[in-house]
Amino acid sequence: MSKQYKPIPIPFKQWVREIRVRVLPFVVFVGVGIAVAFLWTDKVASPGMIGVVVADSSSVSSPDNGFLANFYAQPFDVVEEGQLLGQIIREDSLFLNAQLNLIRSEIDLIRESREPITGEQRARMDLEELKIEEINTRISLARTELEQRQAEADYRRIEELWERDLVAEQEYEIARTTFELLTVQVQEFTELVSYLSERIDELEEFTGYRDRADRDPVLAAIKVQEQRMEALLAESAPIPVYASMSGVIKSVSLKRGEYARAGESILQIESREPSHIVGYLRQPFTIEPQAGMEVQVRTRKPGRAFFDSRIEQLGGHIQVMEGQLQRPGAIFESGLPVKVPITDTGDIQLTPGEIVDIVLRP
């Protein structure tokens, strides 16, 4: 007859060891699996698209061939739409001087072709002489202003080189003296033109020739030359360059004193306010995108903030994605571009150039 033995009690430490070795790994594995599934679904779910926040930008180009003058804009400067950025000094000075010489020759011809007149018409001759002298003075003023603009461009360029010890001080002094001398000459010619204009107005009012100028052949010929000169000076005047939009200067391609060709970019302006998002749907398409389809835009900031929007427009064809939007290690990736408007983002602040993830919601 067999004896009944009592089961040997298992020590508590052994129970703990069995739970730690057999049960606890399984519980941890299941818990981690559930956590990963939850985080993957809510936070790290593979987005349908990757996108970039886009802002308006504009390029300021040179309207004509010439040298940049009074351009002091630097990257990161804030500008307003219509703000004067500088001027373009046209390079065709030989043509301008030739035209001014032609006008002066025709004025001299008018002076020599007048017949001697005595008596009551002496006042008319004095008026004609004053008008001729005024035109000649204005021609000299225009020529001196042209030389002054060129001298100023040379002086500003040499000044920058002198501040960096790249040119001799003597060359800098010559450029500065030339510019200052021409500035004084421009001021003197301007004052002389103003004086002659006042004298002409007084003489016309006193003699009454103001009302008869159109009927006088000499005065009419002088008036024609005045109009030609005005048109010529208007065409050769420095061209102002204005900011095409409000924003921040992104880059400066040309600096003051440098030569710019017509249509060449001078600087780039970009807005600080985002306008829309451009997303790229990689191939193969698991979901066919359509205009009006709802999407969720997720930022990559801490907390993964998101807001709802929709696809506004689809691109016409698949395009090569920008380098920063391609996956690590990828050499060539393409996708269908879509435009997503920035609607009610709440407290989410988007920065132009920021990369976001876009989840499609069929």
Secondary structure, 3 states (H helix, E strand, C coil): CCCCCCCCCCCHHHHHHHHHHHHHHHHHHHHHHHHHHHHHHHCCCCCCEEEEEEEEEEEEECCCCEEEECCCCCCCCEECCCCEEEEEEECCHHHHHHHHHHHHHHHHHHHHHCCCCCHHHHHHHHHHHHHHHHHHHHHHHHHHHHHHHHHHHHHHHHHHHHHCCCCCHHHHHHHHHHHHHHHHHHHHHHHHHHHHHHHHHHHHHHHCCCCCHHHCHHHHHHHHHHHHHHHHHHHHCCEEEECCCCEEEEEECCCCCCEECCCCEEEEEEEEEEEEEEEEEECCCCCCCCCCCEEEEECCCCCCCEEEEECCEECCCCEECCHHHCCCCCCCCEEEEEEEECCCCCCCCCCCCCEEEEEEEC
